Amino acid sequence: MKQFQKLFFAFLLAFLLNNTAFSQGKTINKDQRYIFFFHNKFVEENDLNTPHPEYGKAEYNEILESFRKDNFIVFSEKRKKNTNAADYAEKVVKQIKTLLKKGVSPNKITVIGTSKGGYIAQYVSTYLANPDVNFVFIGCFRDVDIEEIPDINFCGNILTIYEKSDIYGVSAIRRKETSKLKINHFKEVELNTNLKHGFLYKALDEWIVPCKKWANGNYDLN
């Protein structure tokens, strides 16, 4: 099943990026918006039906469906175990650059990641270095990251979301201040669900709604 999901994702992305009508720009809706979504490490290491001992079932498919219900085209896959975040990000950057070459506006593309997926999204932001692409980093920054992961630089329209009770994700203001690339918009949302790191396992409106607003270019989150 995992291999099928991987192949299906690759086929779908290749189809969208390479079919003749798309490449000629004849069927592109200029208002269409795209989301690249990267899940957390637990989903990477376990079957989707395996509940986390503390946080319960990871609602990966429910999260994707929520975005798709709002007419986003969503690219996502269940990663294989021990995926290297930086290497994976390099592949995604190539995919995004292909979309851009096909005529998709950078502000119509949003990269969203939770926990480890958020670190992948941060690497994408760094490597892509496009200040007009949207990014949402969820539960994926600790103060020690400044010293332990010095090669990350935020770039783009950056939204960070963290839960007050979560020790694995705090305010990323320090990363913003140390980043050397251009940040057009920056905003943070602190949640108070009291679910600790488990908040990002669930398809909660508390974090999904701000993601959708950001992806739609609502940088004030009104």
Buried (B, 14 or more C-beta within 10 A) or exposed (E): EEEEBBEEBEEEBEEBBEEEEBBEEEEBEEEEBBBBBBBBBBBBBBEBEEEBEEBEEBBBEEBBEBBEEBEBBBBBBBBEEEBEBBEBBEEBBEBBEBBBEBEBBBBBBBBBBBBBBBBBBBBBBBBBBBBBBBBBBBBBBBEEBBEEBEEBBBBBBBBBBBBEBBEBBBEBEBBBEEBEBEBBBBBBBEBEBEBBBBBBBBBBEBBBBBBBBBBBBEBEEE
